[in-house]
Amino acid sequence: MDMDLIITILYFSFVGYQVVRLSQTLIKLRKGIVFPVVEKDRWSIRKQAPGKPVAEPTFHGRKWIIVMYIAFILLAIAIYYGAAITNNGIILLYILFLIIPGRNLFNLFSIRDDGLLIGSRFLWWKQIKSFQFKPIDVNHRYYGHAKEVNEEGYELVIHQQLFHSHCIVVSNKAKEKVTKLLTGYGISEKEQRSAIEEKP
């Protein structure tokens, strides 16, 4: 198979994946959420950074990020045609990986009846194998970032078949709500372990 054809297939497979992911996120933003439904719960969850709460999971709350993501997809397509005109296909892969938006770009976390929206990914319940709360103690990488993280902080790890996603919960009440909801949807909880116990 021609090398340029392989690069084109890989390139548009990635762009297509971004379109599907964006579409899925937009669809899930339109549906009702189970958690967080009150402002206090939303302020108890961190995705991008320990000190910054997740964004409001609505079109209004994420409109500029949505515009940015669409601009990225259009830019990726424009780069492809620019590379085709200059007959320099290999540069596509280098440029693409330089402009890939971060997986936490949307800064979202919400539990829904059909799955979990975390970052810019939506996970169906069948994709999630288990979850685990890791206490944020002095040996944890997020310790010291914010007072509430130090006092009542847990790293929530969502285990999938091959990958995992994570966020931070900075309230024991929010932790209890998330635990109750996830177990209620049939997701098993792994035993809590401190950062000291996890060190080799």
N, C-alpha and C positions, 0 to 999 in steps of 0.2 A: 504493500500500500504506500502511496506517495506521502512523504513526510508532511507536506503542506496540508494534505487532506486530514491526516491524523491530528495536526495542530488545530485545524478548523473544527473538527469534531469535538476535541477536548475543550476548546474555547467556548463553543456554543452550548456544550453540555453544562459547563460551569455557569454561563450566563442564564441558561434555562433554569438551572437549580435556584439561582438568585431570584428569578421571576416567580417561581413556584413558592419559594419561602416567603417572599414579600406578599404574594397573593393570599397565602395561608394565614399570615399574621394579620392582614387587613380584614379577612373574613372573621377571625377570632376576636378582633377588636369590636366588631359589631354585635357580638353575642353577649348575653348577660354573664356576669362573673359570679362565682361563689365566694371567692376570697382574692384580694381584700375588698370588702364592700364599704368600709368606713375609712376615713382619712387616717385615723390612729393606726389601723392595721397596715396601711400602705407605708406609713413612716417607720414601721418596724422591720421593713424588708430592704435590703441593700443588694444591688446587682453589680453595678460598675465599680463602685468604690465603697469601702466600709462607712464613710461619712455621708454618703449621698443616697437618699431613699429612692425607691423605684418610681418611675413616672406613672402618671395616671393612665390606665389601660384603655384609652379612648382615642378616636381620631383627633379630637381637639388637642389632647395631651401630647400627641406624637406627630402632628402635622408637618413640622419642619424636618423631622427625621425621615418621614415618608417621602417628602420632596427630595431630600438628599439621596435617598436610596434609589429613587427613580432616575435621578440625574446620573448616579453611578452606572446604572444599567445602560442608559443612553450613551454615556461616555464609552463604556466597554464596546458597544456596537460601533460607534464612530471610530474607535481605535482600530477595530477589525478592518473596516473599509479603508482606513488610511494605510494600514499595513498592506492590504491587498493592492492598492494603487502603487505603492513603492516596492511591491514584490519582496517584502521582508517579513515573512510569517513568523519566524522564530522570536522576534521581538515582542510578539503578542503575549506570550507566556510571562516574560519578565515584567512587562507593564501591568498585566492583569494582577499579578500577585502584589504589586506595589500599591494598587488602588482598591484592593479587596476591603470592604467595610468590616469593621470588627464585629464579632458575633454578639457582643454586648451593646451594639449601637442603639438598639431600641430601649434598653434599660427597663425591661418589663418583667413582671412576675405576677401571674394570676392563675388561680385554680378554677377550672370550668368543669361542667358536667362530663365533657368528653375527653378532657386531658389537661395538660399543664402548658401554659405559655411562659417560657423563660428565656430572657434575652430576646433574640429574634427567631427563636425556634419554637415550634409547637410540637409537643410530645403526646401522642395518644396514650391512654392508660396501658395498652398492651405493649408499648415500647419501653415502659418503665419496669425494671426488675425489683428495685427496692430503694429505700431512702435511708439516710443516716444523719443524725445531728452530732456534730463534733464540737465539744465545748471549746471556746476560745480562751485559752489560758496563756500564761506568760511565754510559752514555747510555740504558740501558734503564730503564723505569719501575719495575721490581721490584728494581733494584740498591740495596743498602743495607738491605733488609728483614731479612735473616738471613745469618749467616756462610756457611752451606752454599749459599745461593743465590748469593752473590758468588763462591764458589770453584769450584763445579761446576754452576752453574745454567743451565738452558735453558728457554725457553718453547716448549712443544709446541703448535703450531697445527694443528687438524684442519679442513681445508678441505672444505666441502660445496658444493652448486651455488650457493646464494645466501648462505649464512651460514657462520660458522666458530665453533668452540669451542676453548678453550685451557686448558691447565694448566701447571704448572711441574714440571720434573724436576730434582732436585738431586743426582744421582749419575750419573757416566759409565757405570757398569755397568748401571744401570736404563735409561739412554738407549739403550745398545746392545741390551738385551733388547726394549724397546719397538720400536726400529727393525726388529729381526729379525722380530718378530711381525707388525707392520703390513705390512712388505714381503712376508712369507710369506702373508698373506691377500690379496695383490694390490694393496695401496695403494702408490702411487708416492710417493717422497720428493722434495720440492723442495730445491733447493740452499740450504745454510746461508748466511745473510747477517748481518753484524753490524748493530747498531743505528745505527752511524755511516754505513754504506753505505745504509741505508734512509731516512736523513734527506733531505728534498728539497733 
